[in-house]
């Protein structure tokens, strides 16, 4: 969806979502109180940056921690803006998502629609280009791709280009033309020479390098202090959090347990994540791609809240966010309750 269309529809979509929330939710038994049966509708991407979701679902970790009174329903997306539309339309309850769409959803709903309740992944994104491109000066007049207008990688790409003196427009003009594409399509267009590069999350950065014979020009970790930046967060519809705090807490326990499993069993986790990707997309990743991508990923429930302000500032700088006020976005109290019960240290909101 183009930004201009999104801007026209967003107030309507947000209003619909908030009206549904005010009525206790629409669509299915997720509107039931936690004392009864609850349908928890979870969104995530078939990307390795969402490995916590992939492994947590595939290995039954979320289902176990949620218990028998909760039915877990899942849906996958290519990028965050489409996922936030589903949240606004009250067809999702919890979502693994990039920080920029999370911030945008919060802003567009006047701080009402969503809360960021956990981190999931740090790292694992960057700009891959044709081998003959050696720096920003070589990109003028080129075509680059991002997963979707306004998603986290799209903002990172536009901000990096701007800092290097290259302007872009949301309509695809400027010094560098940015084309929103599905990640699988990006690999094909890169191979065929229709685009000159792309800023994408893992496994697509590694796929563009290994399968597409590209060159990693920018590892996004190099742009952040300490190399830590939030690639994937967990957000929840505010009304769902209010209606079902115990369900959200149990889901967060699953998030912590899935993270612990991934970090303690990297080989098994890679296999489980790749099998899940194969089921969702119809094709497994090659072992070299998975191993290369995994090296750049840190799986953590810490939301790295201190980095969110910079994410918001970057989005505002490139014209994709009006306001950087994030007060009320992050609510880590349920997560800290889970961590305390598990004997772990708290995280900062």
C-alpha positions in Angstrom: 0.0 0.0 0.0 1.4 3.4 -1.0 2.0 5.9 1.8 -0.5 8.4 0.4 -3.2 5.8 0.4 -2.2 4.6 3.8 -2.5 8.1 5.1 -6.0 8.4 3.8 -7.1 5.1 5.1 -5.2 5.0 8.4 -7.6 7.2 10.4 -10.6 5.1 9.2 -8.8 1.8 10.0 -7.6 3.1 13.4 -11.1 4.2 14.2 -12.5 0.8 13.3 -9.9 -0.9 15.5 -10.6 1.4 18.4 -14.3 1.1 18.1 -13.9 -2.7 18.1 -11.6 -2.5 21.1 -14.1 -0.3 23.0 -16.7 -3.0 22.4 -14.4 -5.7 23.9 -13.0 -6.8 20.5 -14.6 -8.2 17.4 -14.1 -11.4 15.5 -14.1 -14.6 17.3 -13.8 -15.6 20.9 -10.7 -13.5 21.6 -13.3 -11.0 23.1 -14.0 -13.6 25.8 -12.6 -12.9 29.3 -9.6 -14.9 30.3 -11.7 -17.0 32.7 -13.1 -18.7 29.6 -11.7 -19.8 26.3 -9.6 -17.3 24.4 -8.4 -17.4 20.7 -5.0 -15.7 20.6 -4.3 -14.5 17.0 -0.5 -14.2 16.5 1.3 -12.5 13.5 4.9 -12.9 12.5 7.1 -13.2 9.4 8.7 -16.2 7.8 12.1 -14.6 8.4 15.0 -15.7 10.6 14.7 -12.3 12.4 11.4 -13.8 13.7 13.0 -17.1 14.7 11.5 -16.8 18.2 8.0 -16.9 16.8 9.0 -19.7 14.2 10.5 -21.9 16.9 8.0 -21.0 19.6 5.1 -22.0 17.4 6.8 -25.0 15.7 8.1 -26.6 18.9 4.8 -26.0 20.8 6.5 -23.7 23.4 3.8 -21.0 23.1 1.0 -23.6 23.2 2.4 -25.2 26.3 2.8 -21.9 28.2 -0.6 -20.6 27.1 -2.4 -23.6 28.4 -5.5 -25.5 27.3 -7.9 -22.6 27.6 -6.1 -20.7 24.8 -6.2 -21.6 21.1 -3.2 -20.2 19.2 -4.0 -19.1 15.7 -1.2 -17.8 13.4 -0.8 -15.7 10.3 2.3 -14.6 8.5 3.2 -11.3 6.8 6.0 -9.9 4.6 6.4 -6.6 6.5 5.2 -4.6 9.4 2.8 -2.0 7.9 0.6 -4.8 6.6 0.7 -6.4 10.0 -0.3 -3.2 11.8 -3.3 -2.9 9.4 -4.4 -6.4 10.6 -4.0 -5.2 14.3 -6.0 -2.1 13.6 -8.7 -4.2 11.9 -8.9 -6.3 15.0 -7.8 -9.5 13.2 -4.6 -9.9 15.2 -3.9 -9.7 19.0 -0.2 -10.1 19.3 2.5 -9.5 16.7 6.2 -9.9 16.2 7.1 -6.8 14.2 9.8 -4.3 13.5 10.1 -1.2 15.7 9.2 1.4 13.1 5.8 -0.1 12.3 5.2 -0.5 16.0 6.0 3.2 16.6 3.9 4.2 13.6 0.9 2.2 14.8 1.2 3.8 18.2 1.4 7.3 16.7 -1.4 6.9 14.2 -3.8 5.7 17.0 -2.9 8.6 19.2 -1.1 6.2 21.6 -4.2 4.0 22.0 -4.0 0.9 19.8 -0.9 -1.0 20.8 1.7 -1.6 23.5 5.2 -2.9 23.0 5.7 -5.6 25.6 8.9 -7.4 24.7 11.9 -7.6 22.4 12.7 -10.6 20.2 15.7 -10.0 18.0 18.6 -7.6 17.7 20.7 -7.3 14.4 20.3 -9.1 11.1 19.7 -6.5 8.5 21.7 -4.5 5.9 22.2 -3.2 2.4 23.3 -5.7 -0.2 24.3 -4.4 -3.6 25.8 -5.4 -7.0 29.6 -6.1 -6.7 30.6 -3.0 -8.7 28.9 -0.6 -6.2 31.5 0.5 -3.6 29.8 3.3 -1.7 27.0 5.9 -1.6 28.3 7.8 -4.6 27.8 4.8 -6.8 24.1 4.6 -5.8 22.9 7.8 -7.5 20.4 6.9 -10.2 20.2 3.3 -9.0 17.1 1.3 -8.0 17.0 -0.3 -4.5 14.3 -2.4 -2.8 12.9 -2.5 0.7 10.2 -4.9 2.1 7.5 -2.2 2.4 7.2 1.5 2.5 7.5 2.6 6.2 8.8 -0.7 7.5 12.0 -0.8 9.6 14.4 -1.6 6.8 12.8 1.0 4.6 13.3 3.7 7.2 16.9 2.5 7.8 17.7 2.6 4.0 16.1 6.1 3.5 17.9 7.5 6.6 21.3 6.1 5.6 20.9 7.5 2.0 19.9 10.9 3.4 22.9 11.0 5.7 25.0 10.3 2.7 23.5 13.1 0.7 21.1 11.1 -1.4 17.4 12.0 -1.3 14.4 9.8 -1.8 10.7 10.3 -2.1 7.9 8.1 -0.9 6.6 7.9 -4.4 9.8 6.2 -5.6 11.7 9.3 -6.9 14.7 11.2 -5.9 18.4 10.5 -6.2 17.8 6.8 -5.5 14.6 5.0 -6.5 13.3 2.8 -3.7 10.9 0.0 -4.7 8.8 -1.7 -2.0 8.9 -5.5 -2.8 8.1 -8.8 -1.2 11.4 -10.2 -0.1 11.2 -13.3 -2.3 10.5 -11.0 -5.3 13.5 -8.9 -4.3 15.8 -11.9 -4.6 14.5 -12.5 -8.2 14.7 -8.9 -9.3 18.2 -8.6 -7.9 19.3 -11.7 -9.7 17.8 -10.5 -13.0 19.4 -7.0 -12.7 16.1 -5.1 -12.3 17.3 -3.6 -9.1 20.8 -2.8 -7.9 20.4 -3.7 -4.3 18.1 -4.0 -1.3 18.0 -3.2 2.5 16.4 -6.4 3.9 16.3 -8.5 7.1 17.8 -12.0 7.4 17.7 -14.5 5.8 17.4 -12.2 2.8 20.7 -10.3 3.3 22.5 -13.6 3.3 20.4 -14.9 0.4 21.2 -11.8 -1.7 24.9 -12.4 -1.0 25.1 -16.2 -1.3 22.3 -16.9 -3.9 22.3 -13.5 -5.6 26.1 -13.1 -5.7 25.8 -9.6 -4.1 28.0 -7.7 -1.7 27.1 -6.5 1.8 27.7 -2.8 1.6 26.2 -1.9 5.0 25.7 -4.2 8.0 23.2 -2.2 10.0 24.9 -3.2 13.2 27.8 -1.0 12.3 25.5 2.0 12.5 24.5 1.5 16.1 26.3 2.0 19.4 27.6 -1.4 20.5 26.1 -3.0 17.4 22.8 -3.5 19.1 19.6 -2.4 17.4 16.1 -3.8 17.6 15.0 -5.7 14.5 12.0 -7.5 16.0 9.7 -6.5 18.9 6.5 -7.9 20.3 3.4 -5.7 20.4 -0.1 -6.4 21.6 -3.5 -4.7 21.0 -4.0 -2.6 24.1 -7.6 -3.8 24.6 -6.4 -7.5 24.4 -3.9 -6.7 27.1 -6.6 -5.1 29.3 -9.0 -8.0 28.7 -6.6 -10.9 29.0 -3.5 -9.8 31.1 -2.9 -13.4 32.2 -2.9 -14.7 28.6 -0.4 -12.0 27.6 1.7 -12.9 30.6 1.7 -16.6 29.7 2.5 -15.7 26.1 5.5 -13.7 27.3 6.6 -16.7 29.4 6.5 -18.6 26.1 8.6 -15.9 24.5 11.2 -16.1 27.2 11.2 -20.0 27.0 11.5 -19.9 23.2 14.4 -17.4 23.5 16.2 -19.6 26.1 15.7 -22.7 23.9 17.1 -20.9 20.8 20.2 -19.6 22.7 20.8 -23.0 24.4 20.2 -25.1 21.3 21.4 -23.1 18.2 21.7 -26.0 15.8 18.3 -27.5 16.7 16.8 -24.0 16.6 18.2 -23.3 13.2 16.7 -26.6 11.9 13.3 -25.9 13.5 13.2 -22.3 12.1 14.2 -23.5 8.6 11.6 -26.3 8.7 9.0 -23.7 9.7 10.1 -21.4 6.8 9.8 -24.3 4.4 6.3 -25.0 5.5 5.2 -21.4 5.3 6.9 -20.5 2.0 7.2 -23.9 0.3 11.0 -23.8 0.2 13.7 -24.3 2.9 16.8 -22.2 3.1 20.2 -23.6 2.2 22.4 -24.5 5.2 25.0 -21.9 4.3 22.4 -19.1 4.3 21.0 -20.1 7.7 24.4 -20.4 9.2 25.6 -17.0 7.8 22.4 -15.3 8.9 22.4 -16.7 12.4 25.8 -15.2 13.1 24.3 -11.7 12.8 21.3 -12.4 15.0 20.9 -11.9 18.8 17.8 -13.3 20.3 16.7 -11.4 23.4 13.5 -10.4 25.2 15.0 -7.1 26.1 13.1 -4.4 24.0 16.2 -2.2 23.9 13.9 0.6 24.7 16.6 3.2 24.6 17.0 2.6 20.9 13.4 3.3 20.1 13.8 7.1 20.3 16.4 7.0 17.6 14.2 4.7 15.4 11.5 7.3 15.7 13.8 10.2 15.0 15.0 8.4 11.9 11.5 7.8 10.6 10.6 11.5 11.2 13.8 12.6 9.4 12.7 10.8 6.2 9.1 12.0 6.4 7.5 8.8 7.6 6.6 9.9 11.1 5.1 13.2 12.3 5.8 12.9 16.1 8.5 11.2 18.1 6.5 11.2 21.4 6.6 7.6 22.5 5.3 8.0 26.0 3.1 5.0 26.9 4.3 2.8 24.0 6.4 0.4 26.1 4.9 -1.6 28.9 7.3 -4.2 30.2 5.6 -4.8 33.5 4.1 -8.1 32.4 7.5 -9.2 31.0 9.3 -8.2 34.2 6.8 -10.2 36.2 7.6 -13.3 34.1 11.3 -12.6 34.5 11.1 -12.2 38.2 9.2 -15.5 38.6 11.9 -17.1 36.5 14.7 -15.7 38.6 16.0 -13.4 35.9 16.8 -9.7 36.0 14.3 -7.1 34.8 14.4 -5.0 31.6 14.0 -1.3 31.2 11.0 0.3 29.6 
